[in-house]
Amino acid sequence: MGSDSDWRVMSDASQILTDLGIRHEVEVVSAHRTPDKLMSYGRSARARGLKAIIAGAGGAAHLPGMLASVTPVPVIGVPVQLATLDGLDSLLSIVQMPAGIPVATVSINGAKNAGLLAARVLGAVDPAVADALEDYARSLEAQVEEKNRRLKESL
């Protein structure tokens, strides 16, 4: 994430990855304040064994795109809502990448879905992750059925 203040949003990605049993790392890397660290982090990602990068950023939101420009590892961008412009500036900064530098982008503050998307990328080649995702989907289904049951009982 671009700043530790983004953790309030990005912790959702970390939590779902933990829930699915996926090892991951958390790092503050600023595109503007630590450009050398950003380049080193992105360029070393594949060699360090990273299979996907979830990059959350607010405001100018250059972190996801800059990482995508220096690594072949898939990058998933999370626009982080700030007090101004309701995160629309971040969303547009992340989603409007030039041809050849793709960044998958989730909704504003959509870190949980970013974690799930990263898990699906991993699950395409790791049966254990795919099984965990199927279990997660079944738990969502059960939650909906329980909510439906409670609603009907309250009528």
N, C-alpha and C positions, 0 to 999 in steps of 0.2 A: 504494500500500500504506500501511497505517497506521503502519508503522515500518520503518526500514532492516533490522531483524532479520527481517522477513518476506521479504526478498530471497532467502533460502535456498530458499524455496518458489516465490515469484513469478518467479524467473529462468527457470523452466520455460516460463511463458507467453511471456516475451520471446524465448526461444530458438526456440520453434516458430513464432512470428510472423516472426522473422528468417529461419528456414529456408524459410518460405513466401514470402518477399520482401515482407512487409507492413510498411510504415513504422509506427512506434509510438513512444510516449514512455513514460518511467518517471518516476514522481513519488512522493514521500512526502507524504501528506496525512492528518493525523490528525483524526478526527471530534471528538475530545475536546480535544486540545492545540492544534489550529489550525482552529477552527471557521470563522473568516472566510475562510481559504484554501480550505477545503472548499466553502463556498458560492460563492466566486468561480470555483473550478475547475469545479464542476458547472454553474453557470449559463452559463459561457462555452464549455462543451464543444462544443455544436452549432455555434456561430458560428466556433469555431476549426477546424471540419471533422472533429471526432471522429465516428466512425460506431458505436463501441461502447466501453464502458469495462469493464475487468477490474479489480475492486476486491477486494484480499485483506486480510483482517483477522482477528486472533485475539481471544480473550477476549470482551469485550462485542460486538465485531464490528459496530459501527454504521456503519462507512464505506460499505459497499455500499448499504444502505437510505437513508442520508442523501443520497448522491449521486443515487440514483434519485428521491428526492423533489424534486430541484431541476433535473432535466434530462429532456428527452424522449429522449435517447440511451439505447439499451439498456445495461443494467448487468448484468454477470456477476459474481457473488460467489464468492470462494474462501475457504472457512473455513480458517484457518491453525491448525494444531495447536500448542498450547502445552503446557507441562509438566503443567498441571492439567487434568483433565476430558477429556484426549485429543482436544480439538478439538470435542467434542460441543456444548459451550456456543457456540462460534463457528458451527457448522452450524445450530443451532436459532435463533440470533439472526438469521442471514442468511435462512434459508428461511421464517421465520414473518412475512412482511411483510403489512401490512393490504391489503385490497382496494383496488385503484387504484394501488398503488405496487409494480409487479412487479420482482423481482430474480431472474434466472435463477441457479441455484445448482448448483455442481459439488461433487464429493466433497471431503472433508477433504484438504487439500494437493493438490487436483486442478488445479493451475495449468496444466498442459499441456493438459488437456481444455478449460479456460477459453479458452486461446489458440485451440484448434481450433474451439470454438463461435463465438468472435468471427470467425474466418476464414470460417466457414459463413454467418454473418450478412452479411459483406461479399461472399462468393461468390454470394449470391443475386442481386446486381446487378452484379457485376464478373466477367466471364468469365475473366480471367487468374487471379484468386484461385480460382475454381471449378476451373480446369485444374490449378493447383498442388495443390489438395486431392485431386483424382483421382489425380495422380501420387503423392502421399503415401500414399493408400490402396493403390495398387499396390505401393509399397515395403513396406508392412506385410504384404501378401499374400506377397510374395517372402520376407520374413523368416520368416514362419510355415512356408513350404515348405522353406526351408533348415534350420530347426530340426527339422522332421519328417524330412528326409533324414538329418541327423546322428544323430538318435535311432535311426532304423532301422539305420544303419550300426553303431551301438554295441551292438546286440543280438546 
